[in-house]
Every structure is written in C-alpha cells, then in structure tokens.
Amino acid sequence: MRDIAKEVYSKMKVGSVAWIRPVSAKGDTLESFQAAHDGAKLLEDEGLIDIEKVQRQADGLIDAIRIQRLA
C-alpha cells in the first residue's frame, strides 16, 4: 500500500499547504484512504507537517486532509 501522505509531503515546499485526496487512477478508494490519515498523523508527530483540516463525508469516512509542511 502506498503512503499518500508521504508522497504529497515530499512534493511540497516548506510553508506550503496542500490537500491530500484519494486518486482513483492510482487505485485509491475511500476505504483505503483512511490509512492516509494515520500516515499524516505520524508526519505531524515528527514535526514535519501540521494537519489543518480533516474533511469527512456524512458516513464518517475521511475524503480529504489539508496539511501544511513545516520542515
């Protein structure tokens, strides 16, 4: 399984903001995307990013995460 949060983080510049979303062309589903939140939390715990917003659907599944690169 690919680490979507780390992929987005590596493409960002320090101080920039980005949305992490599932990409169906790469095989992501909403169910598999839930692991991206765990990956983002690990990056936040390391002080590399700040999770600014977690967007959820009505059923509670995460469909987008907004992050800011700190380092």
mmCIF file of the N, C-alpha and C atoms, coordinates in Angstrom:
data_MODEL
# 
_entry.id   MODEL 
# 
loop_
_atom_site.group_PDB 
_atom_site.id 
_atom_site.type_symbol 
_atom_site.label_atom_id 
_atom_site.label_alt_id 
_atom_site.label_comp_id 
_atom_site.label_asym_id 
_atom_site.label_entity_id 
_atom_site.label_seq_id 
_atom_site.pdbx_PDB_ins_code 
_atom_site.Cartn_x 
_atom_site.Cartn_y 
_atom_site.Cartn_z 
_atom_site.occupancy 
_atom_site.B_iso_or_equiv 
_atom_site.pdbx_formal_charge 
_atom_site.auth_seq_id 
_atom_site.auth_comp_id 
_atom_site.auth_asym_id 
_atom_site.auth_atom_id 
_atom_site.pdbx_PDB_model_num 
ATOM 1   N N  . MET A 1 1  ? 0.853   -1.176 0.000   1.00 0.00 ? 1  MET A N  1 
ATOM 2   C CA . MET A 1 1  ? 0.000   0.000  0.000   1.00 0.00 ? 1  MET A CA 1 
ATOM 3   C C  . MET A 1 1  ? 0.897   1.236  0.000   1.00 0.00 ? 1  MET A C  1 
ATOM 4   N N  . ARG A 1 2  ? 0.519   2.209  -0.807  1.00 0.00 ? 2  ARG A N  1 
ATOM 5   C CA . ARG A 1 2  ? 1.343   3.411  -0.903  1.00 0.00 ? 2  ARG A CA 1 
ATOM 6   C C  . ARG A 1 2  ? 1.026   4.387  0.226   1.00 0.00 ? 2  ARG A C  1 
ATOM 7   N N  . ASP A 1 3  ? 2.011   5.159  0.626   1.00 0.00 ? 3  ASP A N  1 
ATOM 8   C CA . ASP A 1 3  ? 1.854   6.154  1.685   1.00 0.00 ? 3  ASP A CA 1 
ATOM 9   C C  . ASP A 1 3  ? 1.551   7.498  1.027   1.00 0.00 ? 3  ASP A C  1 
ATOM 10  N N  . ILE A 1 4  ? 0.276   7.803  0.879   1.00 0.00 ? 4  ILE A N  1 
ATOM 11  C CA . ILE A 1 4  ? -0.162  9.006  0.175   1.00 0.00 ? 4  ILE A CA 1 
ATOM 12  C C  . ILE A 1 4  ? 0.344   10.262 0.872   1.00 0.00 ? 4  ILE A C  1 
ATOM 13  N N  . ALA A 1 5  ? 0.276   10.295 2.196   1.00 0.00 ? 5  ALA A N  1 
ATOM 14  C CA . ALA A 1 5  ? 0.699   11.479 2.950   1.00 0.00 ? 5  ALA A CA 1 
ATOM 15  C C  . ALA A 1 5  ? 2.175   11.777 2.696   1.00 0.00 ? 5  ALA A C  1 
ATOM 16  N N  . LYS A 1 6  ? 3.008   10.761 2.702   1.00 0.00 ? 6  LYS A N  1 
ATOM 17  C CA . LYS A 1 6  ? 4.445   10.965 2.485   1.00 0.00 ? 6  LYS A CA 1 
ATOM 18  C C  . LYS A 1 6  ? 4.724   11.395 1.047   1.00 0.00 ? 6  LYS A C  1 
ATOM 19  N N  . GLU A 1 7  ? 3.952   10.864 0.084   1.00 0.00 ? 7  GLU A N  1 
ATOM 20  C CA . GLU A 1 7  ? 4.118   11.265 -1.314  1.00 0.00 ? 7  GLU A CA 1 
ATOM 21  C C  . GLU A 1 7  ? 3.822   12.753 -1.489  1.00 0.00 ? 7  GLU A C  1 
ATOM 22  N N  . VAL A 1 8  ? 2.718   13.213 -0.904  1.00 0.00 ? 8  VAL A N  1 
ATOM 23  C CA . VAL A 1 8  ? 2.348   14.623 -1.011  1.00 0.00 ? 8  VAL A CA 1 
ATOM 24  C C  . VAL A 1 8  ? 3.375   15.478 -0.287  1.00 0.00 ? 8  VAL A C  1 
ATOM 25  N N  . TYR A 1 9  ? 3.782   15.056 0.902   1.00 0.00 ? 9  TYR A N  1 
ATOM 26  C CA . TYR A 1 9  ? 4.773   15.798 1.690   1.00 0.00 ? 9  TYR A CA 1 
ATOM 27  C C  . TYR A 1 9  ? 6.062   15.996 0.901   1.00 0.00 ? 9  TYR A C  1 
ATOM 28  N N  . SER A 1 10 ? 6.534   14.961 0.233   1.00 0.00 ? 10 SER A N  1 
ATOM 29  C CA . SER A 1 10 ? 7.816   15.047 -0.472  1.00 0.00 ? 10 SER A CA 1 
ATOM 30  C C  . SER A 1 10 ? 7.767   16.002 -1.660  1.00 0.00 ? 10 SER A C  1 
ATOM 31  N N  . LYS A 1 11 ? 6.583   16.278 -2.186  1.00 0.00 ? 11 LYS A N  1 
ATOM 32  C CA . LYS A 1 11 ? 6.442   17.186 -3.334  1.00 0.00 ? 11 LYS A CA 1 
ATOM 33  C C  . LYS A 1 11 ? 6.212   18.640 -2.916  1.00 0.00 ? 11 LYS A C  1 
ATOM 34  N N  . MET A 1 12 ? 6.013   18.873 -1.619  1.00 0.00 ? 12 MET A N  1 
ATOM 35  C CA . MET A 1 12 ? 5.695   20.216 -1.128  1.00 0.00 ? 12 MET A CA 1 
ATOM 36  C C  . MET A 1 12 ? 6.953   20.993 -0.765  1.00 0.00 ? 12 MET A C  1 
ATOM 37  N N  . LYS A 1 13 ? 6.847   22.327 -0.800  1.00 0.00 ? 13 LYS A N  1 
ATOM 38  C CA . LYS A 1 13 ? 7.901   23.204 -0.301  1.00 0.00 ? 13 LYS A CA 1 
ATOM 39  C C  . LYS A 1 13 ? 7.551   23.584 1.138   1.00 0.00 ? 13 LYS A C  1 
ATOM 40  N N  . VAL A 1 14 ? 8.550   23.911 1.928   1.00 0.00 ? 14 VAL A N  1 
ATOM 41  C CA . VAL A 1 14 ? 8.336   24.315 3.318   1.00 0.00 ? 14 VAL A CA 1 
ATOM 42  C C  . VAL A 1 14 ? 7.421   25.541 3.344   1.00 0.00 ? 14 VAL A C  1 
ATOM 43  N N  . GLY A 1 15 ? 6.393   25.477 4.187   1.00 0.00 ? 15 GLY A N  1 
ATOM 44  C CA . GLY A 1 15 ? 5.441   26.560 4.324   1.00 0.00 ? 15 GLY A CA 1 
ATOM 45  C C  . GLY A 1 15 ? 4.223   26.445 3.426   1.00 0.00 ? 15 GLY A C  1 
ATOM 46  N N  . SER A 1 16 ? 4.260   25.548 2.454   1.00 0.00 ? 16 SER A N  1 
ATOM 47  C CA . SER A 1 16 ? 3.125   25.423 1.545   1.00 0.00 ? 16 SER A CA 1 
ATOM 48  C C  . SER A 1 16 ? 2.030   24.551 2.152   1.00 0.00 ? 16 SER A C  1 
ATOM 49  N N  . VAL A 1 17 ? 0.842   24.690 1.581   1.00 0.00 ? 17 VAL A N  1 
ATOM 50  C CA . VAL A 1 17 ? -0.341  23.972 2.045   1.00 0.00 ? 17 VAL A CA 1 
ATOM 51  C C  . VAL A 1 17 ? -0.866  23.115 0.893   1.00 0.00 ? 17 VAL A C  1 
ATOM 52  N N  . ALA A 1 18 ? -1.344  21.918 1.209   1.00 0.00 ? 18 ALA A N  1 
ATOM 53  C CA . ALA A 1 18 ? -1.877  21.025 0.174   1.00 0.00 ? 18 ALA A CA 1 
ATOM 54  C C  . ALA A 1 18 ? -3.006  20.182 0.732   1.00 0.00 ? 18 ALA A C  1 
ATOM 55  N N  . TRP A 1 19 ? -3.865  19.735 -0.163  1.00 0.00 ? 19 TRP A N  1 
ATOM 56  C CA . TRP A 1 19 ? -4.919  18.784 0.178   1.00 0.00 ? 19 TRP A CA 1 
ATOM 57  C C  . TRP A 1 19 ? -4.455  17.392 -0.224  1.00 0.00 ? 19 TRP A C  1 
ATOM 58  N N  . ILE A 1 20 ? -4.668  16.433 0.642   1.00 0.00 ? 20 ILE A N  1 
ATOM 59  C CA . ILE A 1 20 ? -4.420  15.033 0.322   1.00 0.00 ? 20 ILE A CA 1 
ATOM 60  C C  . ILE A 1 20 ? -5.787  14.429 0.034   1.00 0.00 ? 20 ILE A C  1 
ATOM 61  N N  . ARG A 1 21 ? -5.931  13.827 -1.140  1.00 0.00 ? 21 ARG A N  1 
ATOM 62  C CA . ARG A 1 21 ? -7.202  13.213 -1.538  1.00 0.00 ? 21 ARG A CA 1 
ATOM 63  C C  . ARG A 1 21 ? -6.907  11.876 -2.207  1.00 0.00 ? 21 ARG A C  1 
ATOM 64  N N  . PRO A 1 22 ? -7.866  10.953 -2.161  1.00 0.00 ? 22 PRO A N  1 
ATOM 65  C CA . PRO A 1 22 ? -7.662  9.685  -2.867  1.00 0.00 ? 22 PRO A CA 1 
ATOM 66  C C  . PRO A 1 22 ? -7.679  9.912  -4.383  1.00 0.00 ? 22 PRO A C  1 
ATOM 67  N N  . VAL A 1 23 ? -6.829  9.171  -5.095  1.00 0.00 ? 23 VAL A N  1 
ATOM 68  C CA . VAL A 1 23 ? -6.745  9.265  -6.550  1.00 0.00 ? 23 VAL A CA 1 
ATOM 69  C C  . VAL A 1 23 ? -7.164  7.912  -7.120  1.00 0.00 ? 23 VAL A C  1 
ATOM 70  N N  . SER A 1 24 ? -8.350  7.875  -7.703  1.00 0.00 ? 24 SER A N  1 
ATOM 71  C CA . SER A 1 24 ? -8.874  6.598  -8.196  1.00 0.00 ? 24 SER A CA 1 
ATOM 72  C C  . SER A 1 24 ? -8.005  6.021  -9.312  1.00 0.00 ? 24 SER A C  1 
ATOM 73  N N  . ALA A 1 25 ? -7.340  6.867  -10.086 1.00 0.00 ? 25 ALA A N  1 
ATOM 74  C CA . ALA A 1 25 ? -6.470  6.382  -11.159 1.00 0.00 ? 25 ALA A CA 1 
ATOM 75  C C  . ALA A 1 25 ? -5.274  5.597  -10.607 1.00 0.00 ? 25 ALA A C  1 
ATOM 76  N N  . LYS A 1 26 ? -4.909  5.845  -9.356  1.00 0.00 ? 26 LYS A N  1 
ATOM 77  C CA . LYS A 1 26 ? -3.808  5.126  -8.721  1.00 0.00 ? 26 LYS A CA 1 
ATOM 78  C C  . LYS A 1 26 ? -4.318  3.989  -7.844  1.00 0.00 ? 26 LYS A C  1 
ATOM 79  N N  . GLY A 1 27 ? -5.627  3.710  -7.924  1.00 0.00 ? 27 GLY A N  1 
ATOM 80  C CA . GLY A 1 27 ? -6.196  2.588  -7.186  1.00 0.00 ? 27 GLY A CA 1 
ATOM 81  C C  . GLY A 1 27 ? -6.682  2.926  -5.787  1.00 0.00 ? 27 GLY A C  1 
ATOM 82  N N  . ASP A 1 28 ? -6.725  4.193  -5.430  1.00 0.00 ? 28 ASP A N  1 
ATOM 83  C CA . ASP A 1 28 ? -7.185  4.582  -4.099  1.00 0.00 ? 28 ASP A CA 1 
ATOM 84  C C  . ASP A 1 28 ? -8.711  4.480  -4.022  1.00 0.00 ? 28 ASP A C  1 
ATOM 85  N N  . THR A 1 29 ? -9.180  4.022  -2.886  1.00 0.00 ? 29 THR A N  1 
ATOM 86  C CA . THR A 1 29 ? -10.611 4.032  -2.576  1.00 0.00 ? 29 THR A CA 1 
ATOM 87  C C  . THR A 1 29 ? -10.782 4.799  -1.271  1.00 0.00 ? 29 THR A C  1 
ATOM 88  N N  . LEU A 1 30 ? -12.005 5.178  -0.961  1.00 0.00 ? 30 LEU A N  1 
ATOM 89  C CA . LEU A 1 30 ? -12.223 5.881  0.313   1.00 0.00 ? 30 LEU A CA 1 
ATOM 90  C C  . LEU A 1 30 ? -11.831 4.999  1.487   1.00 0.00 ? 30 LEU A C  1 
ATOM 91  N N  . GLU A 1 31 ? -12.090 3.709  1.370   1.00 0.00 ? 31 GLU A N  1 
ATOM 92  C CA . GLU A 1 31 ? -11.735 2.791  2.457   1.00 0.00 ? 31 GLU A CA 1 
ATOM 93  C C  . GLU A 1 31 ? -10.222 2.708  2.639   1.00 0.00 ? 31 GLU A C  1 
ATOM 94  N N  . SER A 1 32 ? -9.488  2.601  1.542   1.00 0.00 ? 32 SER A N  1 
ATOM 95  C CA . SER A 1 32 ? -8.029  2.510  1.651   1.00 0.00 ? 32 SER A CA 1 
ATOM 96  C C  . SER A 1 32 ? -7.409  3.864  2.023   1.00 0.00 ? 32 SER A C  1 
ATOM 97  N N  . PHE A 1 33 ? -8.102  4.953  1.711   1.00 0.00 ? 33 PHE A N  1 
ATOM 98  C CA . PHE A 1 33 ? -7.593  6.294  2.002   1.00 0.00 ? 33 PHE A CA 1 
ATOM 99  C C  . PHE A 1 33 ? -7.570  6.586  3.498   1.00 0.00 ? 33 PHE A C  1 
ATOM 100 N N  . GLN A 1 34 ? -8.316  5.856  4.292   1.00 0.00 ? 34 GLN A N  1 
ATOM 101 C CA . GLN A 1 34 ? -8.351  6.108  5.731   1.00 0.00 ? 34 GLN A CA 1 
ATOM 102 C C  . GLN A 1 34 ? -6.967  5.945  6.352   1.00 0.00 ? 34 GLN A C  1 
ATOM 103 N N  . ALA A 1 35 ? -6.125  5.110  5.751   1.00 0.00 ? 35 ALA A N  1 
ATOM 104 C CA . ALA A 1 35 ? -4.759  4.910  6.244   1.00 0.00 ? 35 ALA A CA 1 
ATOM 105 C C  . ALA A 1 35 ? -3.903  6.159  6.021   1.00 0.00 ? 35 ALA A C  1 
ATOM 106 N N  . ALA A 1 36 ? -4.286  7.007  5.063   1.00 0.00 ? 36 ALA A N  1 
ATOM 107 C CA . ALA A 1 36 ? -3.529  8.241  4.816   1.00 0.00 ? 36 ALA A CA 1 
ATOM 108 C C  . ALA A 1 36 ? -3.579  9.163  6.037   1.00 0.00 ? 36 ALA A C  1 
ATOM 109 N N  . HIS A 1 37 ? -4.677  9.113  6.774   1.00 0.00 ? 37 HIS A N  1 
ATOM 110 C CA . HIS A 1 37 ? -4.784  9.936  7.988   1.00 0.00 ? 37 HIS A CA 1 
ATOM 111 C C  . HIS A 1 37 ? -3.779  9.459  9.027   1.00 0.00 ? 37 HIS A C  1 
ATOM 112 N N  . ASP A 1 38 ? -3.609  8.151  9.147   1.00 0.00 ? 38 ASP A N  1 
ATOM 113 C CA . ASP A 1 38 ? -2.617  7.613  10.078  1.00 0.00 ? 38 ASP A CA 1 
ATOM 114 C C  . ASP A 1 38 ? -1.208  8.051  9.670   1.00 0.00 ? 38 ASP A C  1 
ATOM 115 N N  . GLY A 1 39 ? -0.925  8.014  8.357   1.00 0.00 ? 39 GLY A N  1 
ATOM 116 C CA . GLY A 1 39 ? 0.376   8.452  7.858   1.00 0.00 ? 39 GLY A CA 1 
ATOM 117 C C  . GLY A 1 39 ? 0.613   9.925  8.117   1.00 0.00 ? 39 GLY A C  1 
ATOM 118 N N  . ALA A 1 40 ? -0.435  10.724 7.931   1.00 0.00 ? 40 ALA A N  1 
ATOM 119 C CA . ALA A 1 40 ? -0.320  12.160 8.183   1.00 0.00 ? 40 ALA A CA 1 
ATOM 120 C C  . ALA A 1 40 ? -0.089  12.437 9.665   1.00 0.00 ? 40 ALA A C  1 
ATOM 121 N N  . LYS A 1 41 ? -0.757  11.675 10.534  1.00 0.00 ? 41 LYS A N  1 
ATOM 122 C CA . LYS A 1 41 ? -0.551  11.861 11.979  1.00 0.00 ? 41 LYS A CA 1 
ATOM 123 C C  . LYS A 1 41 ? 0.885   11.548 12.372  1.00 0.00 ? 41 LYS A C  1 
ATOM 124 N N  . LEU A 1 42 ? 1.476   10.523 11.752  1.00 0.00 ? 42 LEU A N  1 
ATOM 125 C CA . LEU A 1 42 ? 2.880   10.195 12.043  1.00 0.00 ? 42 LEU A CA 1 
ATOM 126 C C  . LEU A 1 42 ? 3.801   11.335 11.621  1.00 0.00 ? 42 LEU A C  1 
ATOM 127 N N  . LEU A 1 43 ? 3.554   11.915 10.442  1.00 0.00 ? 43 LEU A N  1 
ATOM 128 C CA . LEU A 1 43 ? 4.363   13.048 9.991   1.00 0.00 ? 43 LEU A CA 1 
ATOM 129 C C  . LEU A 1 43 ? 4.178   14.247 10.917  1.00 0.00 ? 43 LEU A C  1 
ATOM 130 N N  . GLU A 1 44 ? 2.953   14.435 11.417  1.00 0.00 ? 44 GLU A N  1 
ATOM 131 C CA . GLU A 1 44 ? 2.693   15.533 12.348  1.00 0.00 ? 44 GLU A CA 1 
ATOM 132 C C  . GLU A 1 44 ? 3.415   15.293 13.673  1.00 0.00 ? 44 GLU A C  1 
ATOM 133 N N  . ASP A 1 45 ? 3.409   14.052 14.148  1.00 0.00 ? 45 ASP A N  1 
ATOM 134 C CA . ASP A 1 45 ? 4.109   13.723 15.396  1.00 0.00 ? 45 ASP A CA 1 
ATOM 135 C C  . ASP A 1 45 ? 5.616   13.970 15.279  1.00 0.00 ? 45 ASP A C  1 
ATOM 136 N N  . GLU A 1 46 ? 6.161   13.808 14.066  1.00 0.00 ? 46 GLU A N  1 
ATOM 137 C CA . GLU A 1 46 ? 7.589   14.047 13.836  1.00 0.00 ? 46 GLU A CA 1 
ATOM 138 C C  . GLU A 1 46 ? 7.892   15.534 13.658  1.00 0.00 ? 46 GLU A C  1 
ATOM 139 N N  . GLY A 1 47 ? 6.853   16.375 13.623  1.00 0.00 ? 47 GLY A N  1 
ATOM 140 C CA . GLY A 1 47 ? 7.034   17.811 13.474  1.00 0.00 ? 47 GLY A CA 1 
ATOM 141 C C  . GLY A 1 47 ? 7.274   18.257 12.043  1.00 0.00 ? 47 GLY A C  1 
ATOM 142 N N  . LEU A 1 48 ? 6.948   17.402 11.078  1.00 0.00 ? 48 LEU A N  1 
ATOM 143 C CA . LEU A 1 48 ? 7.192   17.726 9.679   1.00 0.00 ? 48 LEU A CA 1 
ATOM 144 C C  . LEU A 1 48 ? 6.028   18.468 9.031   1.00 0.00 ? 48 LEU A C  1 
ATOM 145 N N  . ILE A 1 49 ? 4.802   18.185 9.493   1.00 0.00 ? 49 ILE A N  1 
ATOM 146 C CA . ILE A 1 49 ? 3.616   18.826 8.935   1.00 0.00 ? 49 ILE A CA 1 
ATOM 147 C C  . ILE A 1 49 ? 2.670   19.229 10.059  1.00 0.00 ? 49 ILE A C  1 
ATOM 148 N N  . ASP A 1 50 ? 1.689   20.055 9.700   1.00 0.00 ? 50 ASP A N  1 
ATOM 149 C CA . ASP A 1 50 ? 0.583   20.381 10.587  1.00 0.00 ? 50 ASP A CA 1 
ATOM 150 C C  . ASP A 1 50 ? -0.689  19.984 9.849   1.00 0.00 ? 50 ASP A C  1 
ATOM 151 N N  . ILE A 1 51 ? -1.524  19.163 10.467  1.00 0.00 ? 51 ILE A N  1 
ATOM 152 C CA . ILE A 1 51 ? -2.811  18.813 9.877   1.00 0.00 ? 51 ILE A CA 1 
ATOM 153 C C  . ILE A 1 51 ? -3.764  19.948 10.196  1.00 0.00 ? 51 ILE A C  1 
ATOM 154 N N  . GLU A 1 52 ? -4.166  20.686 9.168   1.00 0.00 ? 52 GLU A N  1 
ATOM 155 C CA . GLU A 1 52 ? -5.028  21.841 9.366   1.00 0.00 ? 52 GLU A CA 1 
ATOM 156 C C  . GLU A 1 52 ? -6.504  21.477 9.382   1.00 0.00 ? 52 GLU A C  1 
ATOM 157 N N  . LYS A 1 53 ? -6.903  20.499 8.575   1.00 0.00 ? 53 LYS A N  1 
ATOM 158 C CA . LYS A 1 53 ? -8.320  20.143 8.499   1.00 0.00 ? 53 LYS A CA 1 
ATOM 159 C C  . LYS A 1 53 ? -8.466  18.713 8.005   1.00 0.00 ? 53 LYS A C  1 
ATOM 160 N N  . VAL A 1 54 ? -9.427  18.008 8.575   1.00 0.00 ? 54 VAL A N  1 
ATOM 161 C CA . VAL A 1 54 ? -9.796  16.680 8.113   1.00 0.00 ? 54 VAL A CA 1 
ATOM 162 C C  . VAL A 1 54 ? -11.254 16.757 7.681   1.00 0.00 ? 54 VAL A C  1 
ATOM 163 N N  . GLN A 1 55 ? -11.488 16.521 6.405   1.00 0.00 ? 55 GLN A N  1 
ATOM 164 C CA . GLN A 1 55 ? -12.839 16.617 5.852   1.00 0.00 ? 55 GLN A CA 1 
ATOM 165 C C  . GLN A 1 55 ? -13.445 15.222 5.784   1.00 0.00 ? 55 GLN A C  1 
ATOM 166 N N  . ARG A 1 56 ? -14.637 15.080 6.357   1.00 0.00 ? 56 ARG A N  1 
ATOM 167 C CA . ARG A 1 56 ? -15.313 13.783 6.396   1.00 0.00 ? 56 ARG A CA 1 
ATOM 168 C C  . ARG A 1 56 ? -16.636 13.833 5.642   1.00 0.00 ? 56 ARG A C  1 
ATOM 169 N N  . GLN A 1 57 ? -17.010 12.689 5.109   1.00 0.00 ? 57 GLN A N  1 
ATOM 170 C CA . GLN A 1 57 ? -18.318 12.550 4.485   1.00 0.00 ? 57 GLN A CA 1 
ATOM 171 C C  . GLN A 1 57 ? -19.358 12.314 5.576   1.00 0.00 ? 57 GLN A C  1 
ATOM 172 N N  . ALA A 1 58 ? -20.619 12.279 5.181   1.00 0.00 ? 58 ALA A N  1 
ATOM 173 C CA . ALA A 1 58 ? -21.706 12.072 6.140   1.00 0.00 ? 58 ALA A CA 1 
ATOM 174 C C  . ALA A 1 58 ? -21.577 10.731 6.863   1.00 0.00 ? 58 ALA A C  1 
ATOM 175 N N  . ASP A 1 59 ? -21.008 9.731  6.196   1.00 0.00 ? 59 ASP A N  1 
ATOM 176 C CA . ASP A 1 59 ? -20.858 8.411  6.820   1.00 0.00 ? 59 ASP A CA 1 
ATOM 177 C C  . ASP A 1 59 ? -19.621 8.303  7.704   1.00 0.00 ? 59 ASP A C  1 
ATOM 178 N N  . GLY A 1 60 ? -18.856 9.398  7.823   1.00 0.00 ? 60 GLY A N  1 
ATOM 179 C CA . GLY A 1 60 ? -17.703 9.421  8.715   1.00 0.00 ? 60 GLY A CA 1 
ATOM 180 C C  . GLY A 1 60 ? -16.373 9.106  8.061   1.00 0.00 ? 60 GLY A C  1 
ATOM 181 N N  . LEU A 1 61 ? -16.381 8.669  6.796   1.00 0.00 ? 61 LEU A N  1 
ATOM 182 C CA . LEU A 1 61 ? -15.128 8.363  6.116   1.00 0.00 ? 61 LEU A CA 1 
ATOM 183 C C  . LEU A 1 61 ? -14.411 9.660  5.730   1.00 0.00 ? 61 LEU A C  1 
ATOM 184 N N  . ILE A 1 62 ? -13.107 9.663  5.905   1.00 0.00 ? 62 ILE A N  1 
ATOM 185 C CA . ILE A 1 62 ? -12.292 10.825 5.553   1.00 0.00 ? 62 ILE A CA 1 
ATOM 186 C C  . ILE A 1 62 ? -12.128 10.849 4.040   1.00 0.00 ? 62 ILE A C  1 
ATOM 187 N N  . ASP A 1 63 ? -12.435 12.010 3.417   1.00 0.00 ? 63 ASP A N  1 
ATOM 188 C CA . ASP A 1 63 ? -12.258 12.106 1.971   1.00 0.00 ? 63 ASP A CA 1 
ATOM 189 C C  . ASP A 1 63 ? -11.239 13.161 1.566   1.00 0.00 ? 63 ASP A C  1 
ATOM 190 N N  . ALA A 1 64 ? -10.703 13.934 2.522   1.00 0.00 ? 64 ALA A N  1 
ATOM 191 C CA . ALA A 1 64 ? -9.653  14.902 2.220   1.00 0.00 ? 64 ALA A CA 1 
ATOM 192 C C  . ALA A 1 64 ? -8.971  15.345 3.518   1.00 0.00 ? 64 ALA A C  1 
ATOM 193 N N  . ILE A 1 65 ? -7.675  15.616 3.419   1.00 0.00 ? 65 ILE A N  1 
ATOM 194 C CA . ILE A 1 65 ? -6.899  16.097 4.551   1.00 0.00 ? 65 ILE A CA 1 
ATOM 195 C C  . ILE A 1 65 ? -6.076  17.279 4.069   1.00 0.00 ? 65 ILE A C  1 
ATOM 196 N N  . ARG A 1 66 ? -6.152  18.397 4.792   1.00 0.00 ? 66 ARG A N  1 
ATOM 197 C CA . ARG A 1 66 ? -5.370  19.593 4.429   1.00 0.00 ? 66 ARG A CA 1 
ATOM 198 C C  . ARG A 1 66 ? -4.170  19.663 5.367   1.00 0.00 ? 66 ARG A C  1 
ATOM 199 N N  . ILE A 1 67 ? -2.977  19.737 4.771   1.00 0.00 ? 67 ILE A N  1 
ATOM 200 C CA . ILE A 1 67 ? -1.743  19.769 5.558   1.00 0.00 ? 67 ILE A CA 1 
ATOM 201 C C  . ILE A 1 67 ? -0.897  20.972 5.183   1.00 0.00 ? 67 ILE A C  1 
ATOM 202 N N  . GLN A 1 68 ? -0.027  21.376 6.115   1.00 0.00 ? 68 GLN A N  1 
ATOM 203 C CA . GLN A 1 68 ? 0.971   22.415 5.850   1.00 0.00 ? 68 GLN A CA 1 
ATOM 204 C C  . GLN A 1 68 ? 2.336   21.823 6.192   1.00 0.00 ? 68 GLN A C  1 
ATOM 205 N N  . ARG A 1 69 ? 3.282   21.975 5.292   1.00 0.00 ? 69 ARG A N  1 
ATOM 206 C CA . ARG A 1 69 ? 4.644   21.463 5.523   1.00 0.00 ? 69 ARG A CA 1 
ATOM 207 C C  . ARG A 1 69 ? 5.400   22.445 6.411   1.00 0.00 ? 69 ARG A C  1 
ATOM 208 N N  . LEU A 1 70 ? 5.949   21.928 7.497   1.00 0.00 ? 70 LEU A N  1 
ATOM 209 C CA . LEU A 1 70 ? 6.684   22.745 8.455   1.00 0.00 ? 70 LEU A CA 1 
ATOM 210 C C  . LEU A 1 70 ? 8.200   22.616 8.288   1.00 0.00 ? 70 LEU A C  1 
ATOM 211 N N  . ALA A 1 71 ? 8.644   21.455 7.840   1.00 0.00 ? 71 ALA A N  1 
ATOM 212 C CA . ALA A 1 71 ? 10.094  21.229 7.696   1.00 0.00 ? 71 ALA A CA 1 
ATOM 213 C C  . ALA A 1 71 ? 10.386  20.466 6.437   1.00 0.00 ? 71 ALA A C  1 
# 
